[in-house]
Amino acid sequence: MYRRQFIKNTMFTSGSLLSGGLGLNDLIANTPVERLVILHTNDVHSRLDPFPMDGGRNQGLGGVAARASLINSIRSANEQVLLLDAGDIFQGTPYFNIYNGEPEIKAMTAMKYDACTMGNHDFDAGIENFALQMQKASFPCIISNYDFTNTPLEDKTIPYHVMRKGSLKIGLFGLGIKLKGLVPENLSGGTIYLDPIEKANEMAAFLKKEKKCDFIICLSHLGYKYREPNQISDVVLASETRNIDLIIGGHTHTFMDEPTVIKDKSGEEVIINQVGWAGIRLGRLDFEFNGIKKKKMIKSHTVVISKKTFN
């Protein structure tokens, strides 16, 4: 009995000393809060200009000038900001037909994107062209489930990326949709498609356990959700994996007014978000991290991009 009491008292005293006399809850409450703003786009499809003022429902919306102004405004008000894209940068306007994606990549470089993944339409001018255009980018293309061995994209993309934002260690990886039936073989150039759920579990576990990341993001071009039960989507991905905190999606052009939250295989929450297409919206997710385990809280905003945004 005396031995048990001695151990109990020693543990209490040690805990009090380590925390300066504070309990665990007090220690967590007094840990500085780390804030992170994540901005994201998907399926912009070469829309460099706003939609024309032709009476259509999207008239005046989008455009890289308005997007850049909005991003700069958010960066000026927040210390830690990530800017990400979930693929299909190319195809959809004459800019791509004439210049093969060069102005799109230059615009993203000027806006200081941190990373992107690859969509099926990014193969539309051939795998050699995507490799050429990415050489002009200041940001990496992250894709984990395409094997580019013996193709022009070999060693031109990366399977994961780790970034520091303040004291936070952010891990990113990317997933692309199955190319068969979407991309002709002469354009994909021998790219081998790998199972996205297997790669996601592999990458997320590696980033969590080996790289010790505080927050793990998947840039996905799988699509938000499908009626076909055997088709892998972001919703399926979230439920069949572990260690992913956030999925930034693309491909299905889904306008989400707020994120979806799905429980993963460990019962942890995975946040999914996507912002339609054509650069009409900029996704914004605000996170706060505090405490010893860096608990996270979320606020979400979807911002429609137009000149009126800044009036």
BELDA-V43908 format. One record per residue. N is the residue number from 1. RES is the residue in one letter. PHI is phi in degrees with one decimal (NA if undefined). OMEGA is omega in whole degrees, 0 to 359 (* if undefined). D_LAST is the distance of its C-alpha to the last C-alpha in whole Angstrom. Layout:
n=N res=RES phi=PHI omega=OMEGA d_last=D_LAST
n=N res=RES phi=PHI omega=OMEGA d_last=D_LAST
//
This chain:
n=1 res=M phi=NA omega=181 d_last=72
n=2 res=Y phi=-65.3 omega=179 d_last=72
n=3 res=R phi=-63.4 omega=179 d_last=71
n=4 res=R phi=-62.6 omega=180 d_last=68
n=5 res=Q phi=-66.5 omega=179 d_last=67
n=6 res=F phi=-62.0 omega=180 d_last=67
n=7 res=I phi=-62.2 omega=180 d_last=65
n=8 res=K phi=-61.7 omega=181 d_last=63
n=9 res=N phi=-65.8 omega=180 d_last=63
n=10 res=T phi=-63.1 omega=179 d_last=62
n=11 res=M phi=-62.8 omega=180 d_last=59
n=12 res=F phi=-65.5 omega=181 d_last=58
n=13 res=T phi=-64.6 omega=180 d_last=58
n=14 res=S phi=-61.4 omega=179 d_last=57
n=15 res=G phi=-62.5 omega=180 d_last=54
n=16 res=S phi=-66.7 omega=179 d_last=53
n=17 res=L phi=-64.7 omega=182 d_last=54
n=18 res=L phi=-63.3 omega=182 d_last=52
n=19 res=S phi=-100.9 omega=180 d_last=49
n=20 res=G phi=66.2 omega=180 d_last=50
n=21 res=G phi=88.1 omega=181 d_last=51
n=22 res=L phi=-96.1 omega=171 d_last=48
n=23 res=G phi=-76.0 omega=182 d_last=49
n=24 res=L phi=-61.7 omega=180 d_last=47
n=25 res=N phi=-63.4 omega=177 d_last=44
n=26 res=D phi=-65.8 omega=180 d_last=44
n=27 res=L phi=-62.9 omega=178 d_last=43
n=28 res=I phi=-64.0 omega=182 d_last=41
n=29 res=A phi=-63.6 omega=182 d_last=39
n=30 res=N phi=-93.8 omega=176 d_last=39
n=31 res=T phi=-74.1 omega=181 d_last=38
n=32 res=P phi=-57.6 omega=179 d_last=35
n=33 res=V phi=-82.4 omega=176 d_last=32
n=34 res=E phi=-105.1 omega=182 d_last=31
n=35 res=R phi=-110.3 omega=180 d_last=27
n=36 res=L phi=-139.7 omega=175 d_last=26
n=37 res=V phi=-107.6 omega=178 d_last=23
n=38 res=I phi=-110.6 omega=176 d_last=23
n=39 res=L phi=-105.0 omega=182 d_last=21
n=40 res=H phi=-154.1 omega=176 d_last=22
n=41 res=T phi=-131.5 omega=174 d_last=22
n=42 res=N phi=-159.5 omega=174 d_last=25
n=43 res=D phi=52.2 omega=179 d_last=26
n=44 res=V phi=-68.2 omega=172 d_last=24
n=45 res=H phi=53.0 omega=172 d_last=26
n=46 res=S phi=62.4 omega=179 d_last=26
n=47 res=R phi=-82.6 omega=179 d_last=22
n=48 res=L phi=-82.3 omega=180 d_last=21
n=49 res=D phi=-98.7 omega=171 d_last=19
n=50 res=P phi=-64.4 omega=173 d_last=16
n=51 res=F phi=-61.7 omega=183 d_last=18
n=52 res=P phi=-65.8 omega=179 d_last=19
n=53 res=M phi=-82.3 omega=186 d_last=18
n=54 res=D phi=-116.0 omega=181 d_last=22
n=55 res=G phi=87.4 omega=179 d_last=21
n=56 res=G phi=-71.9 omega=185 d_last=22
n=57 res=R phi=-67.8 omega=180 d_last=20
n=58 res=N phi=-101.8 omega=187 d_last=18
n=59 res=Q phi=-58.6 omega=179 d_last=17
n=60 res=G phi=79.7 omega=184 d_last=14
n=61 res=L phi=-92.8 omega=177 d_last=14
n=62 res=G phi=82.5 omega=180 d_last=15
n=63 res=G phi=98.0 omega=185 d_last=16
n=64 res=V phi=-71.8 omega=180 d_last=17
n=65 res=A phi=-64.5 omega=179 d_last=14
n=66 res=A phi=-66.7 omega=179 d_last=11
n=67 res=R phi=-64.4 omega=180 d_last=14
n=68 res=A phi=-61.1 omega=179 d_last=15
n=69 res=S phi=-63.6 omega=179 d_last=12
n=70 res=L phi=-64.6 omega=180 d_last=12
n=71 res=I phi=-61.4 omega=179 d_last=15
n=72 res=N phi=-61.7 omega=179 d_last=15
n=73 res=S phi=-63.6 omega=180 d_last=13
n=74 res=I phi=-67.5 omega=179 d_last=15
n=75 res=R phi=-63.5 omega=181 d_last=18
n=76 res=S phi=-67.8 omega=182 d_last=17
n=77 res=A phi=-100.9 omega=184 d_last=17
n=78 res=N phi=-137.5 omega=185 d_last=20
n=79 res=E phi=-75.4 omega=185 d_last=24
n=80 res=Q phi=-113.2 omega=183 d_last=25
n=81 res=V phi=-132.1 omega=172 d_last=23
n=82 res=L phi=-112.0 omega=178 d_last=25
n=83 res=L phi=-125.3 omega=190 d_last=23
n=84 res=L phi=-133.3 omega=177 d_last=26
n=85 res=D phi=-134.6 omega=185 d_last=26
n=86 res=A phi=-104.3 omega=168 d_last=29
n=87 res=G phi=97.6 omega=191 d_last=30
n=88 res=D phi=59.0 omega=174 d_last=30
n=89 res=I phi=-69.7 omega=189 d_last=28
n=90 res=F phi=-97.3 omega=170 d_last=30
n=91 res=Q phi=78.7 omega=174 d_last=31
n=92 res=G phi=138.2 omega=178 d_last=29
n=93 res=T phi=-138.5 omega=178 d_last=28
n=94 res=P phi=-60.0 omega=177 d_last=30
n=95 res=Y phi=-54.8 omega=180 d_last=28
n=96 res=F phi=-72.3 omega=182 d_last=31
n=97 res=N phi=-61.0 omega=183 d_last=34
n=98 res=I phi=-91.5 omega=191 d_last=34
n=99 res=Y phi=-111.0 omega=173 d_last=33
n=100 res=N phi=59.0 omega=174 d_last=34
n=101 res=G phi=100.3 omega=182 d_last=31
n=102 res=E phi=-61.2 omega=180 d_last=31
n=103 res=P phi=-65.6 omega=178 d_last=27
n=104 res=E phi=-63.8 omega=180 d_last=26
n=105 res=I phi=-67.0 omega=178 d_last=28
n=106 res=K phi=-64.7 omega=178 d_last=27
n=107 res=A phi=-64.7 omega=179 d_last=23
n=108 res=M phi=-66.5 omega=176 d_last=24
n=109 res=T phi=-63.5 omega=179 d_last=26
n=110 res=A phi=-64.2 omega=179 d_last=23
n=111 res=M phi=-81.7 omega=177 d_last=21
n=112 res=K phi=63.1 omega=171 d_last=24
n=113 res=Y phi=-60.0 omega=179 d_last=25
n=114 res=D phi=-89.1 omega=181 d_last=28
n=115 res=A phi=-172.1 omega=173 d_last=30
n=116 res=C phi=-142.3 omega=165 d_last=30
n=117 res=T phi=-119.9 omega=189 d_last=33
n=118 res=M phi=-108.4 omega=174 d_last=34
n=119 res=G phi=-102.4 omega=182 d_last=34
n=120 res=N phi=-62.6 omega=180 d_last=36
n=121 res=H phi=-75.2 omega=176 d_last=34
n=122 res=D phi=-74.1 omega=172 d_last=34
n=123 res=F phi=-91.3 omega=194 d_last=38
n=124 res=D phi=-62.5 omega=174 d_last=37
n=125 res=A phi=-102.8 omega=178 d_last=38
n=126 res=G phi=96.5 omega=181 d_last=41
n=127 res=I phi=-64.8 omega=178 d_last=41
n=128 res=E phi=-64.1 omega=181 d_last=42
n=129 res=N phi=-67.3 omega=179 d_last=39
n=130 res=F phi=-63.3 omega=177 d_last=37
n=131 res=A phi=-61.5 omega=180 d_last=39
n=132 res=L phi=-64.4 omega=183 d_last=39
n=133 res=Q phi=-67.8 omega=181 d_last=35
n=134 res=M phi=-68.1 omega=175 d_last=35
n=135 res=Q phi=-65.4 omega=181 d_last=37
n=136 res=K phi=-93.0 omega=184 d_last=34
n=137 res=A phi=-89.5 omega=175 d_last=31
n=138 res=S phi=-94.8 omega=184 d_last=31
n=139 res=F phi=-126.6 omega=182 d_last=31
n=140 res=P phi=-84.8 omega=167 d_last=34
n=141 res=C phi=-98.1 omega=184 d_last=34
n=142 res=I phi=-106.9 omega=179 d_last=36
n=143 res=I phi=-145.0 omega=189 d_last=38
n=144 res=S phi=-101.7 omega=187 d_last=41
n=145 res=N phi=-113.8 omega=168 d_last=43
n=146 res=Y phi=-113.3 omega=176 d_last=43
n=147 res=D phi=-97.4 omega=184 d_last=46
n=148 res=F phi=-99.4 omega=179 d_last=46
n=149 res=T phi=-56.5 omega=180 d_last=49
n=150 res=N phi=62.9 omega=173 d_last=51
n=151 res=T phi=-122.6 omega=178 d_last=48
n=152 res=P phi=-62.0 omega=179 d_last=45
n=153 res=L phi=-93.3 omega=178 d_last=43
n=154 res=E phi=-59.6 omega=180 d_last=46
n=155 res=D phi=67.2 omega=178 d_last=44
n=156 res=K phi=-101.1 omega=175 d_last=41
n=157 res=T phi=-122.7 omega=178 d_last=39
n=158 res=I phi=-129.4 omega=182 d_last=40
n=159 res=P phi=-80.0 omega=179 d_last=41
n=160 res=Y phi=-157.0 omega=180 d_last=39
n=161 res=H phi=-150.4 omega=178 d_last=37
n=162 res=V phi=-116.5 omega=182 d_last=37
n=163 res=M phi=-126.0 omega=173 d_last=34
n=164 res=R phi=-101.3 omega=172 d_last=34
n=165 res=K phi=-130.0 omega=188 d_last=31
n=166 res=G phi=63.3 omega=177 d_last=32
n=167 res=S phi=-88.1 omega=183 d_last=35
n=168 res=L phi=-85.6 omega=175 d_last=34
n=169 res=K phi=-110.6 omega=186 d_last=36
n=170 res=I phi=-104.6 omega=177 d_last=34
n=171 res=G phi=-106.9 omega=180 d_last=36
n=172 res=L phi=-124.8 omega=168 d_last=35
n=173 res=F phi=-143.7 omega=186 d_last=37
n=174 res=G phi=-130.0 omega=179 d_last=36
n=175 res=L phi=-132.1 omega=178 d_last=37
n=176 res=G phi=-111.6 omega=181 d_last=38
n=177 res=I phi=-75.4 omega=177 d_last=39
n=178 res=K phi=-61.5 omega=188 d_last=42
n=179 res=L phi=-82.7 omega=183 d_last=43
n=180 res=K phi=-60.1 omega=182 d_last=46
n=181 res=G phi=90.0 omega=179 d_last=45
n=182 res=L phi=-112.3 omega=183 d_last=41
n=183 res=V phi=-125.3 omega=177 d_last=42
n=184 res=P phi=-59.7 omega=184 d_last=45
n=185 res=E phi=-61.9 omega=180 d_last=47
n=186 res=N phi=-69.0 omega=178 d_last=47
n=187 res=L phi=-92.5 omega=180 d_last=44
n=188 res=S phi=-81.2 omega=169 d_last=44
n=189 res=G phi=60.2 omega=177 d_last=47
n=190 res=G phi=85.9 omega=177 d_last=49
n=191 res=T phi=-62.7 omega=179 d_last=46
n=192 res=I phi=-101.7 omega=180 d_last=48
n=193 res=Y phi=-86.2 omega=180 d_last=46
n=194 res=L phi=-113.7 omega=183 d_last=47
n=195 res=D phi=-56.9 omega=186 d_last=46
n=196 res=P phi=-69.1 omega=180 d_last=43
n=197 res=I phi=-69.6 omega=177 d_last=44
n=198 res=E phi=-62.1 omega=180 d_last=47
n=199 res=K phi=-67.3 omega=179 d_last=45
n=200 res=A phi=-62.9 omega=178 d_last=42
n=201 res=N phi=-63.4 omega=179 d_last=45
n=202 res=E phi=-64.7 omega=183 d_last=46
n=203 res=M phi=-67.6 omega=183 d_last=43
n=204 res=A phi=-64.8 omega=178 d_last=42
n=205 res=A phi=-64.8 omega=178 d_last=45
n=206 res=F phi=-61.9 omega=181 d_last=45
n=207 res=L phi=-66.9 omega=181 d_last=42
n=208 res=K phi=-75.2 omega=190 d_last=43
n=209 res=K phi=-90.2 omega=183 d_last=46
n=210 res=E phi=-87.8 omega=182 d_last=47
n=211 res=K phi=-91.0 omega=176 d_last=44
n=212 res=K phi=57.5 omega=181 d_last=43
n=213 res=C phi=-74.7 omega=178 d_last=39
n=214 res=D phi=-81.9 omega=187 d_last=37
n=215 res=F phi=-150.8 omega=186 d_last=35
n=216 res=I phi=-121.2 omega=183 d_last=35
n=217 res=I phi=-116.7 omega=171 d_last=33
n=218 res=C phi=-105.7 omega=170 d_last=34
n=219 res=L phi=-89.6 omega=190 d_last=32
n=220 res=S phi=-117.3 omega=169 d_last=33
n=221 res=H phi=-114.3 omega=180 d_last=33
n=222 res=L phi=-87.1 omega=187 d_last=36
n=223 res=G phi=103.8 omega=186 d_last=34
n=224 res=Y phi=-67.9 omega=185 d_last=33
n=225 res=K phi=-160.5 omega=180 d_last=36
n=226 res=Y phi=-131.8 omega=175 d_last=38
n=227 res=R phi=-74.4 omega=182 d_last=41
n=228 res=E phi=-70.6 omega=185 d_last=44
n=229 res=P phi=-67.7 omega=183 d_last=45
n=230 res=N phi=-91.3 omega=181 d_last=46
n=231 res=Q phi=-93.4 omega=184 d_last=43
n=232 res=I phi=-75.8 omega=180 d_last=41
n=233 res=S phi=-128.7 omega=176 d_last=38
n=234 res=D phi=-63.5 omega=179 d_last=36
n=235 res=V phi=-64.1 omega=177 d_last=37
n=236 res=V phi=-65.0 omega=180 d_last=40
n=237 res=L phi=-55.7 omega=181 d_last=40
n=238 res=A phi=-59.5 omega=185 d_last=38
n=239 res=S phi=-78.1 omega=185 d_last=41
n=240 res=E phi=-108.3 omega=183 d_last=44
n=241 res=T phi=-132.3 omega=175 d_last=43
n=242 res=R phi=-132.4 omega=170 d_last=43
n=243 res=N phi=78.2 omega=177 d_last=41
n=244 res=I phi=-90.2 omega=177 d_last=38
n=245 res=D phi=-94.4 omega=186 d_last=35
n=246 res=L phi=-144.2 omega=172 d_last=32
n=247 res=I phi=-114.2 omega=173 d_last=32
n=248 res=I phi=-98.9 omega=193 d_last=29
n=249 res=G phi=-104.5 omega=176 d_last=30
n=250 res=G phi=-158.6 omega=174 d_last=29
n=251 res=H phi=86.7 omega=184 d_last=31
n=252 res=T phi=-88.7 omega=178 d_last=31
n=253 res=H phi=55.9 omega=184 d_last=27
n=254 res=T phi=-85.6 omega=175 d_last=27
n=255 res=F phi=-84.7 omega=180 d_last=24
n=256 res=M phi=-105.4 omega=179 d_last=24
n=257 res=D phi=-74.9 omega=175 d_last=22
n=258 res=E phi=-151.7 omega=182 d_last=24
n=259 res=P phi=-65.9 omega=170 d_last=27
n=260 res=T phi=-96.7 omega=177 d_last=30
n=261 res=V phi=-116.7 omega=182 d_last=33
n=262 res=I phi=-122.9 omega=175 d_last=37
n=263 res=K phi=-82.2 omega=178 d_last=40
n=264 res=D phi=-86.2 omega=185 d_last=41
n=265 res=K phi=-68.2 omega=177 d_last=45
n=266 res=S phi=-99.2 omega=181 d_last=45
n=267 res=G phi=82.9 omega=179 d_last=44
n=268 res=E phi=-88.7 omega=182 d_last=40
n=269 res=E phi=-80.2 omega=173 d_last=37
n=270 res=V phi=-117.4 omega=180 d_last=35
n=271 res=I phi=-95.5 omega=178 d_last=31
n=272 res=I phi=-121.0 omega=176 d_last=30
n=273 res=N phi=-143.3 omega=178 d_last=27
n=274 res=Q phi=-156.3 omega=187 d_last=26
n=275 res=V phi=-126.0 omega=169 d_last=22
n=276 res=G phi=75.4 omega=183 d_last=24
n=277 res=W phi=-161.6 omega=170 d_last=23
n=278 res=A phi=66.4 omega=179 d_last=22
n=279 res=G phi=68.6 omega=180 d_last=19
n=280 res=I phi=-71.0 omega=181 d_last=17
n=281 res=R phi=-125.9 omega=170 d_last=17
n=282 res=L phi=-114.4 omega=177 d_last=17
n=283 res=G phi=-76.1 omega=176 d_last=20
n=284 res=R phi=-138.3 omega=177 d_last=19
n=285 res=L phi=-126.3 omega=180 d_last=23
n=286 res=D phi=-103.2 omega=179 d_last=23
n=287 res=F phi=-118.1 omega=171 d_last=27
n=288 res=E phi=-124.2 omega=179 d_last=29
n=289 res=F phi=-118.5 omega=175 d_last=32
n=290 res=N phi=-149.5 omega=178 d_last=35
n=291 res=G phi=81.1 omega=183 d_last=39
n=292 res=I phi=-61.1 omega=181 d_last=42
n=293 res=K phi=-95.9 omega=178 d_last=41
n=294 res=K phi=52.8 omega=176 d_last=37
n=295 res=K phi=-56.5 omega=186 d_last=36
n=296 res=K phi=-118.7 omega=174 d_last=33
n=297 res=M phi=-124.6 omega=186 d_last=30
n=298 res=I phi=-126.8 omega=166 d_last=27
n=299 res=K phi=-128.0 omega=182 d_last=24
n=300 res=S phi=-126.2 omega=178 d_last=22
n=301 res=H phi=-139.3 omega=171 d_last=18
n=302 res=T phi=-115.0 omega=187 d_last=17
n=303 res=V phi=-106.0 omega=175 d_last=14
n=304 res=V phi=-75.3 omega=185 d_last=13
n=305 res=I phi=-93.5 omega=174 d_last=12
n=306 res=S phi=-162.3 omega=177 d_last=10
n=307 res=K phi=-61.1 omega=180 d_last=7
n=308 res=K phi=-65.9 omega=179 d_last=5
n=309 res=T phi=-56.2 omega=187 d_last=6
n=310 res=F phi=-106.7 omega=179 d_last=4
n=311 res=N phi=-83.5 omega=* d_last=0
//
